[in-house]
Amino acid sequence: MSLSEAKKQKLLSPDCADLLLDAQAATGHIIDPRTNDKLTVDEASARGVIDSSDRDRLLAAEAAAIGYQDPRAAKPLSVFEAMKKGKIDKKTGLRLLQAQESVGGILDPNLSVFLPRDTAVKRNVLDKNLCHALDQSPECYVDPETEQDTTYQALKKRCETEPHTGLILLPVSEKLDPSEVLFDGVRKPVTAEQ
């Protein structure tokens, strides 16, 4: 099931699902769990993998992978450069970089490759201060089980590989709607809300 479907079925909170979708977009692709296809945000929107109301937010996150546009710059801007120019805030930048780093390194939008930190610093895609901030393991994501803040890496450690597709999936227990839970009352069934 896609993250958008999990959000609609209330298996994930909107915040949790949105942050995880942003992370996928920031690493370059939205995954279609039905086909295992790696899609751009526009392709995912066209196929119904993401909700159309999330498209603009996800395009902004996707810019972390393909570069932020700046009419005064000849090349697309990296997350770090976009932060320096005020196009994105530090918390958002750290969250997107954390997701990138957990899947292979910091994306250089001009090379379209993941770079190790030291190379990213040399190419001005990252600086020492941002490296230090990433070392602090900021808790920029929401754990779907506890609703507590957590790191992307901590969520990734809980993931399991689906044997048939090879997809890496985050297991989530089904949350019960209190209005649907029935208890045996003395004379009639009673819901948790009652």
RAMOKA-V273378 format. One record per backbone hydrogen bond with DSSP energy under -0.5 kcal/mol. NH is the residue of the N-H (numbers start at 1). CO is the residue of the C=O. Records with the same first field share a line. If there is no record, write none. Layout:
# RAMOKA-V273378
NH: CO, CO
This chain:
# RAMOKA-V273378
4: 49
6: 2
7: 3
8: 4
9: 5
10: 7
11: 6
12: 6
17: 13
18: 14
19: 15
20: 16
21: 17
22: 18
23: 19
24: 20
25: 21
26: 22
27: 23, 24
28: 25
29: 24
30: 39
32: 37
33: 31
35: 32
36: 32
37: 32
39: 30, 37
44: 40
45: 41
46: 42
47: 43
48: 44, 45
49: 44
50: 44
54: 51
55: 52
58: 54
59: 55
60: 56
61: 57
62: 58
63: 59
64: 61
65: 62
66: 62
67: 63
68: 77
73: 70
77: 68
80: 125
82: 78
83: 79
84: 80
85: 81
86: 83
87: 82
88: 82
93: 89
94: 90
95: 91
96: 92
97: 93
98: 94
99: 95
100: 96
101: 97
102: 98
103: 99, 100
104: 101
105: 100
106: 115
107: 105
108: 113
109: 107
111: 108
112: 108
113: 108
115: 106
120: 116
121: 117
122: 118
123: 119
124: 121
125: 120
126: 120
131: 127
132: 128
133: 129
134: 130
135: 131
136: 132
137: 134
140: 138
141: 150
143: 148
147: 143
150: 141
155: 151
156: 152
157: 153
158: 154, 155
159: 155, 156
160: 169
162: 160, 167
163: 161
166: 162
169: 160, 167
171: 169
178: 176
180: 177
181: 177, 178
183: 190
185: 183, 188
190: 183
192: 178, 181
193: 178
